[in-house]
Amino acid sequence: MSIVSIMATILEQELRERGILGLTQLDCETIVHSLIERTAKLEADIKRKRTSATAPERSV
């Protein structure tokens, strides 16, 4: 079982406990993939901003 499948199963259980019953395992896997991609993009943006904030300015 892949980490995405495990996370999707946990998500499905969490949603079910809160009364959200309409999502399938595939829906949850799609959400997990999206969360992973968005988290990676956010992390890259944060690193880029930190790098540009700490980089010394160059004189031309």
Secondary structure per residue as TSV (DSSP state, phi and psi in degrees):
chain	resnum	aa	ss	phi	psi
A	1	M	-	360.0	131.8
A	2	S	-	-79.3	162.3
A	3	I	H	-61.5	-35.7
A	4	V	H	-64.0	-42.5
A	5	S	H	-63.7	-40.3
A	6	I	H	-63.8	-47.5
A	7	M	H	-63.1	-38.4
A	8	A	H	-64.5	-39.2
A	9	T	H	-64.4	-43.6
A	10	I	H	-62.7	-44.4
A	11	L	H	-59.7	-45.6
A	12	E	H	-59.0	-42.4
A	13	Q	H	-66.0	-43.1
A	14	E	H	-61.8	-43.2
A	15	L	H	-65.6	-42.6
A	16	R	H	-60.3	-41.2
A	17	E	H	-62.7	-22.9
A	18	R	T	-100.7	10.9
A	19	G	T	86.7	9.1
A	20	I	-	-96.5	106.3
A	21	L	-	-111.8	-6.8
A	22	G	-	-84.1	-4.1
A	23	L	-	-93.4	139.8
A	24	T	-	-91.0	172.7
A	25	Q	H	-58.9	-41.3
A	26	L	H	-63.7	-40.8
A	27	D	H	-58.8	-45.3
A	28	C	H	-65.6	-39.1
A	29	E	H	-63.6	-40.0
A	30	T	H	-62.5	-43.1
A	31	I	H	-62.7	-43.9
A	32	V	H	-61.9	-44.8
A	33	H	H	-58.2	-44.8
A	34	S	H	-62.3	-43.4
A	35	L	H	-61.3	-42.1
A	36	I	H	-64.0	-46.1
A	37	E	H	-62.9	-45.6
A	38	R	H	-65.9	-37.8
A	39	T	H	-64.5	-42.3
A	40	A	H	-63.3	-42.6
A	41	K	H	-64.0	-42.8
A	42	L	H	-62.5	-43.6
A	43	E	H	-60.8	-43.6
A	44	A	H	-63.7	-41.4
A	45	D	H	-62.8	-43.3
A	46	I	H	-63.4	-45.0
A	47	K	H	-62.0	-42.0
A	48	R	H	-63.7	-43.2
A	49	K	H	-65.9	-39.6
A	50	R	H	-65.3	-41.2
A	51	T	H	-65.2	-44.3
A	52	S	H	-70.6	-28.5
A	53	A	H	-74.2	-30.5
A	54	T	H	-97.3	-10.5
A	55	A	S	-72.8	134.6
A	56	P	-	-67.9	144.0
A	57	E	-	-74.0	142.6
A	58	R	-	-99.5	138.6
A	59	S	-	-88.6	139.2
A	60	V	-	-102.0	360.0
